């Protein structure tokens, strides 16, 4: 287990004290750092759950309370004076503190933001630009300007053209007029076009606070370099497909978590952390296969059980779309309940992101929980997958069949 040094820290923004906690793994020399920003009404404790993960990857983690940013924050400031713009300045102050630390690699600092903290992190990343190595946004609240222009924030409703000086959200949080008027002017999708570094956006498909379409729109804006607007159709029947892109940027990633709401816990949290881990390691999800199991054939021989699972389905990602061809099957050798070996082999015919017809052949095999895919294709655009020994596969279990995600370093 990684030895972690936990300590409190403070820094200033416009005379207000920002208070936070830093988790620093045992290290030699300079190490990368992550600055994690909490959401509306939250505080730094919402991001403490990431400490073990980031430090195990060799990153120092810095979590903090926005000034006036939540019900139980320890930083200075009143919630009535808080807005997304003041929080951007808070984050920049924390960034300056972190980047000046002797043990931090100032060229490898990641901004991690949840909900409103994701909105704030995106804006700060554009202002800081090359100083930010990468951006991780969990269910980012890019809906804030729309909500404020409609006159609705969670359970609070008001006249957006005649905003009261002070308003109460829920039972304990008050906000001021500035929160609304500052947000009304913002254009987050234009901002997402401007950040040039790697981006990972993670969003649950059942988010009732910030609809998943906002993250799809943001992903498309930073991938294509233009905001397609609300008239663009983002979802398909299984809410997994992503829009087509003419010239994909593989360092701009969107990871949808089926069934997750606003906030990740339990299995959803573990799924999000795995996506972040692959992102930190330089991997991009390049093939996404929606598998539908069609049968279950069992043959028993002593303690061994041979399980054959025929399947069909489709590829649904932004870089390749197609249909699984007949004959696809998953074969497993189980000893009691343990899968001693497993192998799935299948062809998918479809089109790559350039619009050309092609076939992708996948062999996904492994032992235990590890999967080691082999991919071959006649697509010139996807030729980097051929003979690539550095591929990883993640299976999201579902009742009808897994969602198979194949990652590559591109």
Helices and strands as residue ranges (DSSP letters): E 4-13, E 16-25, E 31-37, G 44-50, H 51-56, E 60-64, G 79-81, H 84-99, E 104-114, H 116-128, G 129-131, E 134-138, H 144-150, E 152-153, E 156-157, E 166-169, E 173-176, H 177-184, H 188-194, E 198-204, H 212-224, E 252-257, H 267-280, E 284-293, E 297-301, E 304-316, E 320-324, E 329-335, E 338-352, E 357-366, E 372-377, G 383-385, E 391-396, E 403-408
